[in-house]
Amino acid sequence: MAVTGDDDRFDGMLLAMAQQHEGGVQQLIDTFFSFLRRKTDFFTGAEKGRAEQLVMDSLKKHQKEAIKTQHKKQEDNEAAKKAREEKKRKEAEKSAAAAASDTAEIKEITDEEAEQLQKQIDSKKSEKPESSADAKEEKITEKKDPSDDEEEDEDDKGKLKPNSGNGCDLDKYSWTQTLQELDVRVPSPIKKIKSRDVIVEFTKRTLKVGLKGHPPIINGELNKEIKLEESFWTLQDSCIIVLNMEKVNQMEWWSRLLVTDPEINTKKVQPENSKLSDLDGETRGMVEKMMYDQRQKQMGLPTSDDQKKQEMLQKFMAQHPEMDFSKAQIN
């Protein structure tokens, strides 16, 4: 029997089998070996010890790949975290530099101008002793930064700010996302559990997560569709159920995991620019266009599509000067 590399042709079939084994991975493996014992000569057709060697070789191979994949994901998460921290640090330095520049500009006046200014202040104090306090309060109010939060559209008011992973931290679970996939972390209400205690059921538009003998922790309709054959779960530290789900539409950010969850403001999602290099040319162009249009909307400026319409109208107007376009509107 030839040994091949990873083959995902049977993932859907195997996943369906796994979901029918309430005993978890142990019961699934037992079913597989039962099939080999009853329907093949796997245990008796080769020299003694050969069956064990084949199993151990395959186990070590895939165990090594699984650990490698886990380490890669951890490294990517750490790199993304460092990139976000570096971005925040640079923004803080920029703000500090701007503040220092403003202070310097205030101090750059001549002695004569300073004396004249002081006389004006003293004069106002003597004429209206109460107005100076009001003026001071008014100046403070005028200089007060309304915060670095961007002005929100009416549709975005009340939506939550995304967490550091562009998802949301809820009471019973938290989730993060990239354009391609979602990661969900579900802490167990019981300290120590085993895989056989866990119930996870995927469909393209529903998700159920819980423990045997307990009410479901997650049970509802997903916000968008997922690729069933590319979705899986693991148990981390015997207390956290970790799910990884791949999106069907990999060109949009999810505003929530379940349709019943509170929404996040996807306009405040921080995409990892370093990941754009991993996309093919066409997909990368679409992502960059989406990011550009998002920034334009936030600043109240026309999107790329609006700009194209304007250019087409201007060109048409130039070609037909005899026509009246004074009441023309672009929607």
C-alpha positions in Angstrom: 0.0 0.0 0.0 1.6 3.3 -1.1 1.9 6.1 1.4 0.8 9.5 0.2 0.9 13.0 1.7 -2.0 14.9 3.3 -5.2 14.2 1.3 -8.4 16.2 2.0 -10.6 14.2 -0.3 -12.1 12.2 2.5 -12.3 15.0 5.2 -16.1 15.4 4.8 -16.7 11.7 5.1 -14.4 11.3 8.1 -15.8 14.4 9.8 -19.3 13.0 9.5 -18.0 9.8 11.0 -16.3 11.7 13.9 -19.5 13.5 14.7 -21.3 10.2 15.2 -18.8 9.0 17.8 -19.9 10.3 21.1 -16.8 8.7 22.7 -14.6 11.1 20.9 -11.3 10.4 19.2 -10.7 7.2 21.1 -13.9 5.6 19.9 -13.2 6.8 16.3 -9.8 5.2 16.3 -11.2 2.0 17.8 -13.8 1.9 14.9 -11.1 2.4 12.4 -9.0 -0.5 13.7 -12.1 -2.6 14.0 -12.6 -2.1 10.3 -9.0 -3.1 9.5 -9.4 -6.3 11.7 -12.7 -7.4 10.1 -12.2 -6.4 6.5 -8.5 -6.5 5.8 -5.4 -8.6 6.7 -3.6 -5.6 8.2 -2.9 -7.4 11.5 -2.0 -10.8 10.1 -0.8 -10.2 6.5 2.7 -9.0 7.3 5.6 -10.0 9.5 5.2 -9.7 13.3 5.5 -6.1 14.5 5.0 -4.6 11.0 1.4 -3.3 11.9 2.7 -1.6 15.0 5.5 0.0 13.1 3.2 1.3 10.4 0.9 2.9 13.0 3.8 4.5 14.9 5.4 5.8 11.8 2.1 7.5 10.7 1.4 8.7 14.2 4.8 10.4 14.6 4.7 11.9 11.1 1.3 13.6 11.7 2.1 14.5 15.3 5.2 16.3 14.0 3.2 18.2 11.4 0.5 19.1 13.9 3.1 20.5 16.4 4.7 22.4 13.5 1.4 23.9 12.4 0.6 24.9 16.0 4.0 26.6 16.5 3.6 28.4 13.2 0.2 29.8 14.2 1.6 30.9 17.6 4.5 32.6 15.8 2.0 34.4 13.5 -0.1 35.5 16.4 3.0 36.8 18.2 4.2 38.6 15.1 0.7 40.2 14.6 0.6 41.3 18.3 4.1 42.8 18.0 3.1 44.6 14.8 0.0 46.1 16.6 2.1 47.2 19.6 4.7 48.8 17.3 2.0 50.6 15.4 0.5 52.0 18.7 4.0 53.0 19.9 4.7 54.9 16.6 1.3 56.6 16.9 2.0 57.6 20.5 5.4 59.0 19.5 3.8 60.9 16.6 1.2 62.4 19.0 3.9 63.4 21.5 5.9 65.0 18.7 2.9 67.0 17.5 2.2 68.1 21.1 5.8 69.2 21.5 5.6 71.1 18.2 2.4 72.9 19.3 4.1 73.9 22.6 7.1 75.2 20.7 5.0 77.3 18.4 3.2 78.9 21.4 6.6 80.0 22.9 7.9 81.5 19.8 6.9 85.2 20.4 9.0 88.3 21.0 9.4 90.0 24.4 7.3 93.0 23.1 4.5 90.7 22.0 4.6 88.9 25.4 4.4 92.3 27.3 1.5 93.4 25.1 -0.4 90.2 25.6 0.1 90.4 29.4 -1.3 93.9 29.4 -4.4 92.7 27.6 -4.9 89.9 30.0 -4.5 92.2 33.0 -7.0 94.6 31.5 -9.6 92.0 31.0 -9.2 90.7 34.5 -9.7 94.2 36.0 -12.8 94.9 33.9 -14.5 91.5 34.1 -13.1 89.3 36.9 -15.6 86.5 36.3 -15.2 86.4 32.6 -11.6 85.3 32.7 -12.6 82.0 34.3 -15.3 81.6 31.7 -12.8 82.3 29.0 -10.3 79.9 30.4 -13.0 77.2 30.6 -14.0 78.0 27.1 -10.4 77.7 25.8 -10.0 74.4 27.6 -13.2 73.2 26.0 -12.0 74.3 22.6 -8.6 72.6 22.9 -10.1 69.4 24.3 -9.6 66.6 21.8 -12.9 64.8 21.2 -10.8 61.6 21.6 -9.2 59.6 18.9 -12.4 57.7 18.2 -13.5 58.3 14.6 -16.9 59.7 14.0 -19.4 56.9 13.5 -22.2 56.7 11.0 -25.7 56.3 12.4 -25.7 52.6 11.4 -22.5 52.0 13.5 -23.6 53.7 16.7 -23.9 51.2 19.5 -21.7 48.6 17.9 -18.7 47.2 19.9 -15.1 48.0 19.2 -13.3 44.9 17.9 -10.8 43.2 20.2 -7.1 42.9 19.4 -7.9 39.9 17.1 -10.6 41.8 15.1 -13.4 39.8 16.9 -15.2 40.1 20.2 -14.8 39.0 23.8 -18.1 37.8 25.2 -19.2 36.3 28.5 -19.0 32.6 27.6 -16.5 32.7 24.7 -14.3 34.9 22.6 -13.6 34.9 18.9 -11.0 36.4 16.5 -10.8 36.5 12.7 -8.7 37.1 9.6 -10.3 37.5 6.2 -9.8 33.8 5.7 -10.8 32.2 9.0 -12.2 32.4 12.5 -10.8 31.2 15.8 -13.2 30.6 18.7 -12.1 30.0 22.3 -14.7 28.5 24.7 -13.6 28.1 28.3 -15.1 25.0 30.0 -17.3 25.5 33.0 -15.6 22.5 34.5 -11.9 22.7 35.3 -10.6 19.4 33.9 -12.3 17.7 30.9 -11.4 15.2 28.2 -12.1 15.2 24.5 -14.8 12.6 25.0 -16.7 15.0 27.2 -16.9 17.7 24.5 -19.8 18.1 22.0 -19.0 20.1 18.9 -21.3 20.1 15.9 -20.6 22.1 12.7 -22.9 22.8 9.7 -22.3 25.4 7.1 -24.6 27.9 9.0 -24.9 26.5 12.6 -22.6 25.8 15.5 -23.1 23.9 18.7 -20.5 23.6 21.5 -21.0 22.1 24.9 -20.3 19.3 27.4 -22.2 16.1 27.8 -24.8 16.4 30.5 -24.7 20.2 30.4 -26.6 22.9 28.5 -24.9 24.0 25.3 -22.4 26.9 25.7 -22.9 27.9 22.1 -25.9 26.9 20.0 -27.1 29.0 17.2 -27.0 30.2 13.6 -23.6 31.5 12.3 -23.4 35.0 10.9 -22.1 33.7 7.5 -21.3 30.3 5.9 -18.2 28.3 6.7 -16.3 25.6 4.9 -17.4 22.5 6.8 -14.5 20.3 5.5 -11.9 22.9 6.7 -13.3 23.4 10.2 -12.1 21.5 13.2 -11.7 21.8 17.0 -9.1 20.8 19.7 -9.0 20.8 23.4 -6.3 23.0 25.0 -5.0 22.6 28.5 -7.9 20.3 29.4 -10.1 23.3 29.9 -10.5 25.4 26.7 -12.3 24.2 23.6 -10.6 25.9 20.6 -12.4 25.9 17.2 -10.9 26.9 13.8 -13.4 27.6 11.0 -12.6 28.7 7.4 -14.9 31.3 5.8 -16.7 30.6 2.5 -16.5 34.3 1.6 -12.9 35.4 2.3 -13.4 39.0 1.2 -15.4 40.3 4.1 -15.1 40.8 7.9 -17.7 39.2 10.1 -19.6 41.6 12.4 -20.5 38.8 14.8 -20.1 35.1 15.3 -23.8 34.2 15.8 -26.7 36.2 14.4 -27.8 36.7 18.1 -24.5 38.1 19.2 -23.8 41.9 19.6 -22.2 43.4 16.5 -18.8 44.8 16.2 -17.9 47.9 14.1 -16.1 46.3 11.2 -14.9 49.8 10.1 -12.5 49.7 13.1 -11.0 46.3 12.2 -7.2 46.5 11.9 -6.2 44.2 9.0 -2.7 42.8 9.1 -1.0 44.4 6.1 1.8 41.9 6.3 -0.7 39.2 5.3 -1.5 40.9 2.0 1.7 39.6 0.4 0.3 36.0 0.9 -2.7 36.7 -1.4 -2.7 36.3 -5.2 -2.7 39.4 -7.4 -6.4 39.6 -8.0 -7.5 38.9 -4.4 -4.9 41.4 -3.1 -6.2 44.1 -5.4 -9.8 43.5 -4.2 -8.7 43.7 -0.5 -6.7 46.9 -1.1 -9.7 48.4 -2.9 -12.0 47.4 0.0 -9.6 49.0 2.6 -9.3 52.2 0.5 -13.0 52.5 0.2 -13.4 51.9 3.9 -11.0 54.7 4.7 -12.7 57.1 2.2 -16.1 56.5 3.8 -14.7 57.1 7.3 -13.4 60.5 6.1 -16.6 61.3 4.3 -14.9 61.2 0.9 -16.0 59.4 -2.3 -15.1 55.8 -2.8 -13.2 54.5 -5.8 -16.5 53.6 -7.5 -17.9 57.1 -6.8 -14.7 58.6 -8.2 -15.1 56.6 -11.4 -18.7 57.8 -11.8 -17.5 61.4 -11.4 -14.8 60.9 -14.0 -17.2 59.4 -16.4 -19.7 62.3 -15.9 -17.0 64.9 -16.4 -15.8 63.2 -19.6 -19.4 63.0 -20.9 -20.0 66.7 -20.0 -16.8 67.7 -21.9 -18.0 65.8 -25.0 -21.5 67.4 -24.8 -21.2 71.1 -23.9 -24.6 71.8 -25.4 -26.4 69.8 -22.6 -27.4 71.2 -19.2 -25.9 69.2 -16.3 -26.7 71.7 -13.5 -29.2 69.3 -11.9 -27.3 66.1 -12.5 -26.9 63.8 -9.5 -24.8 60.7 -9.1 -26.1 57.9 -6.9 
